[in-house]
């Protein structure tokens, strides 16, 4: 693979698998949210129940910046590899434990409380996963391949989506109707332990980042990376500008991919089997598009590549969502799904490279993880906004959802404008 050494391949694979598990867990929640709302929030108003369940989901995302800051700080002080071993163990166990949760019918109010507590832990460990994996990969691979491998690393999240969508389709076939509500959704979460164990095994074989080891041997690691990030005027400015870009990307992503299963099931009223099929199409599109965006960023630059997708999403959001909502055949829905997901989600491809290149070695793990996950503080609210907008506006559904996509895209373009190009940064010297 691209002439990488065995150790470089191990680092790339170990990071990619961890991000795949993160995607797997998140999409499991998205796929079962309509069911979870009945099992854990049996409210009289279905919209309120759905909102409450999305809120429990958003809790996971809100905790991620704190996990990103904590484990990023740990990774900058004690090494990327150690941080990655802890995070993969933490959120693999949390994913598995979700399948053990009692429902409202079993324990009443304790059921949603247990769910929210577990999602807190899930978000905390998952928040530390991306920063360490992205940084150790970008610090390890050759400069000329950073763009492509940035896209490949980011595609792991979508690969997790693909596997989860396939698992969902298989599970609803094995456990139809009431059986899915009783045991099928639990089986889906139990399976999350498998990729976690594989990733953990590979990570024990990984070598530490040479850039970090050099700083460590020279006793030049930061005593408090997060403190420097937040209290150094220059670093704080870099962080804030990167955060704006990440907020736009997250908002656009969760307004489309994050809301997609609920949109298809609750507002387009499609069958579960067709929803699963369209999710597979969407995630494969996002996977391939993310790799392409990363590759493109190595040719034209990180910011220009991201801008291409944001501009396309701004132009196409209304016609594509209108076409999807009014499509009469499965083939038409596939076509509009591919276009929507390609323009709205794949700008993430250059992000692992960009954030790693933007910050110096001493605070790179902290800054990258915190900025990436910090975008979720505002960006993750897109599904809640979508539910609120769409619940009582049936005739305007495609237009209102398109507005949320356009808002995210415009924020991305602001972020592109204020952030510099980083493609040629020498990370060993920074």
N, C-alpha and C positions, 0 to 999 in steps of 0.2 A: 504493500500500500504506500504509494508515493515515495518509495525508497526509504521509509522510516526504519529505524533500528527496532529490534525486538522489544526493548524497554520503552521506546516511544509509543509503539503500538499498544503495549500494555496500559500505559497511562491514558491514551486516547480511549481505549475500550472500557477501562475502569470508570472513567468520567462519564462516558456515553451511557453506560448501563445504569448508573445512578440516576441520571437525568431521565432515563426511560422509566424507571420505577416511579419517579415523581409524577410524570405524565400519566402513568397507569393509575396511580391512586386518585389523582384529581379527576380524571375522566370517569372513573368508577362512581365517584360522588355525583358528577353531572348526569350520568346515565340513570342513576337510581333516585335522583332528587324527587321526581313526581311520586315515586313509591314511598320514599323516606318521609315525605311530608305527611302521609297518612299514618305511618307507623310511629313517628316520633312527635308530630304536631297535629293531632286530630282535631283541628279547629273547624267551626261551622262554615266559615268562609274559605273556600278553596284558595283564593288569591292570597289571603293572609297566611294560610298554611304554607303556601309556596314561598312567600316572602320570608317567613320565619326559617324555612329550611335553607333558602339561599343565604340568609344571615349566618346560619351555622357554618355554611360553606365558606362564606367570606371571612369568618373568624380565622380559618386556616390561612387565608391569604394575608390577613392583617398581621398575623404573628410572624410571617416570614421575614419582614425587615429586621425584627428583633433577633431572630435566629441568624440572619445574614450578618448582622453586626457582631453578635456574640461569637459565632464560629469563625467569622472572618478575622476578628481580633485574635482568636486562638490560633488560626492558621498562620497569621503573620508572625506570631511570637514563637510558636512551637512546631510549625511545619504544616504544609497543605495535606500531606498524607494522613497524619494523625487525625486531623479534623474530618477528613472524608470517611475514615473508618467509624468514627463515632456517629456521624450523621446518618450513614446508611443503616447502621444497627437501630438507631432511634426510630426512624420513620418506617422501616420495614416492620418492626414490632407494632407500631401504632396502626399501620394498615391492617395487619392481621387481627389486631384486637378489635377493630371496628366491626368485624364479623361476629364478635362475641357479645355485642351490646344487647341489653334487654330493651324491649319496646315499651311504649306507653301502656299498652294493655297489661304488661307484666308488672311494671313498677311505677306507673303514673308519671308524675312530674320529674322523677329522677332520670327517666329515659332521655329527654332532651338535654338535661344537665350533663349526664355522662357523655353524650354525643359531643357536646360543645367542648367539654374538658379534653376529650381525646383529640378533637380537631385542633385545639390549642397546641397540644404536644406535637401533633403531626406538622403543623405549620412551622413550629420552632425548629424542629430538626430539618425539615425540607428547606427552610430558609438558608441554612448553612451549607446545603449541598451544592447549589449552583456555583457560588463564588469560588469555593475551593477547587471544584472540578474544572471550571473554565480557566482559572488562573494557572493551575499546574499544567494543563494541556497547552495553553498558549506559551508558557515559559519553557516548555519542553520541545515543541515541534519547531522545524525550520521556519524562518521568517517568510519565505516564499510560499509556504503552504498554510499560513495562518488563516487566510480568508476562507479557503475551502474547508479546512478542518473546523473552523469556527461554525460554519453552516452545518457540517456533519454533527458536531457536538450538540448544537441546538436542536437538530432533527431528532435526537434521542427522545426528547419530550413528546414529539409527534409519534415516534415509534411506539412509545408507551400507550398513546391514544389508540393506535391501530390494534395493538394486542388486546387492550381493554375492550374495544368495540367488537373484536372477534370473540372474546370471552363472553361478552354480554349476549351476543347473538347465539352462541353455543349454549349458554346457561338458560336463556328463555326457551330454547328448544328442549333442553333436558328437564326444565322445571316450568311447565306452562302455567299461566294464570295464577291461581291461588298458591300453587307450590313455589312459585318464584317469590311471592310475598312472604312465605313462611321460611324457606331455607335457601332459595336460589341466590338472593342478594348477599347472604352470608358467605356462600361458597366463593363468590366473586372476590370478596375481600380477603378470604383465606389464601387465595392463590398469589396475593401480593408478596408473600414471604419468599417465593421461589426466586424471582429475579434479584431480590435483596441478598439472598445467600450467595448467588452466583457473583454479584458485584463485590460482595465482601471478600470472597475468595480471591478474586483478581486483584483487589486493592492491597491485600497483604503482600502480593508479589511486586507491586509498583515501587519505583525508586522515587525519592524525594526530588523536588524541583532543584536544578542546578543553580538557578538564580537565587533562590532562597538559601541554599546551602552555603553559597559564597558569602552572602551577607551574614549568615550565622557564624561562619568560621572567622570572619573579620570583626565579630561582635558589633555589627552595625544594624541589627534588627531593632525595630522600634519597641520601646518599653510599653507604650500605650498607643497603638496604631489608631484606634478610634478617636482618641483625644486629639491627636495631630490632625486627623481628617476634619474634625469639627471645629477646631480652634485655630488652625492655620488658615489665614485669609485666602491664600492662593488655592489650597487644597479644597477648602469649603466651596469656593466658587466653581471649581471643576466638578465637584460632587453635585452641586445644585443644578448646574447645566445638564449633566448626565441624567439627573433625576427627572428633569422635564421631558427629555427624550424618552426615558423608560415609562413615564406616566402615559404618554401618548400611545406607545406601543402596547402597553398592557390594556388600556381602555379599548383600543381598537380590537385587540385579540379577544377580550372577554365579552365584548359586544357582539362578536360573531361566533367564534369557536366555543367560547365559554357558555354562551346562551343557546347555541345551536340545537342541542338535544331537546331542551324545553320548548324552544320555538317550534320545532317540528312536531312534537307530541301535543303540546297544549294549544297552539295557535293555528297550526296547519292540520292538526288532528290526524296525523299519519299513524299507521300501524307500527308496533314496536319493531317488527322485522325490517320494515322499510327505513325506519329511523336508524337502526343499527347499520344497514347497508350504506346509507348516506353519510353516516359518521365515518365509516371506513373510507369512503371516497374522499371526504373532507380531510381526514388525517393523512392519507397518502399524498394528497395534493400539498398539504402544508409541509410534510416531510421533504418531498422533492423540491418544493419551492424554497424552503429554508436553505437547503444545500446549494441551490442555484444562486440565491441571494448572497451567500457567503462567498461563493466563487466569483460572482460579479464584483463584489467589493474589493477583491484582490486586483481586479483589472481597472475599475473606474474610481475606486475609493469607497470607504465605509459610508460616509454621509450621502454621497450621490446615489449609491445603491439603495439605501433606505428611503431616500426621497422619491425614487422611481415608483416604489410600491405605494407610498403615501399619496402621491399625486393621482395615481391610477385608482386608488380606493375612493378618493374624493369625487372623481368624475363618474365612476361606475356604480357607486353605492345605491343610488335611487333606482336606475333601470334594472340592475341585477336583482335587487331584493323584490322589486315589483314583479319581475319575471318569475322569480322563485315562488313567491306567494301565490301567483295565479297559474303556475304551470299545471298542465293537465295530464302529463305523462311522466313516468319515472325517468325516462331519458332526459327530458327537459329539466327535471329537478337536479339530475346529475350535472348537466352542463352549467346551470346557474350556480350550483354549489362549488364547482371547480373554480369558476371565475371569482366568486366572492371570497373564498378562502385564500386563493392565490394572492389577491391584491391586499387583503386586510390583515393577514397573519404572517406572511413570510419575510417581512422586513426585519425580523429578529435574527436572521442568518448571520450578519456581521457583528452582532452585539458581544459575544464572548471575546472576539478579537478586540473590538473597540474599547470596551471597559478595561481589559487587561493592559492595553497599550496606553490608556489615558492616565494611569496612575503608576507611581514608582513602586519598586519591589517591597519596600518597607511597609506600605499601607495598601498594596494592591488587592490582597484577599479581602480585607475589611471594606475598602471602598467599592470594589466590584460587586461583592455580595450585597452590601447595604444599598447601593444605587439600584441594582437590578430588582431586588425585592421591594425596595422603597417605592418603586413605581406602582406597586399593587395597592398602596394605601389609598390612592384615588382611582387608579385604573380598574381595580377589581369591583368597583361599584356599578360597572356597566350593566350586569345582569339585573341588579335590583332596580336600576333606573328603567331598564327595558320593561320589566314586569309592571312597574308602576305606570309607565306610559301606555302600554298595550292593553292593560286589563279592561279598560272601558272605551276603547277606541278601535273597534273591529275594522272599520273601513279605512283607517289610516295606518294600520299595522306596518306595512312595508315601508312607508314614508317615515314613520317615527323611528323605526329601527335603523333606517338609513341615516337619519340625523345623528344618532349616537356614533355610528361608524365614521361619519364625516368629522364630528367633533374630535374623535381620537386621532384621525389623520391630520387635522390642522395642528394639533398639539405636537405631533411628530415633526411636522415641517418647521415649527418654531424651534424644536430641539435640534434639528439638522442645521438650522441657520446659525445658532449660537455656539455649537460645538465644533472644534477644529477637526481636520483630517488627521488620522493617526496611523495610516497604513505603513509608513516608512519608519516608525519608531523602533529603535534598538532596545529591546526589553532587558537585555543583560546589562546595559549601561545606565538604565534609568532606576 
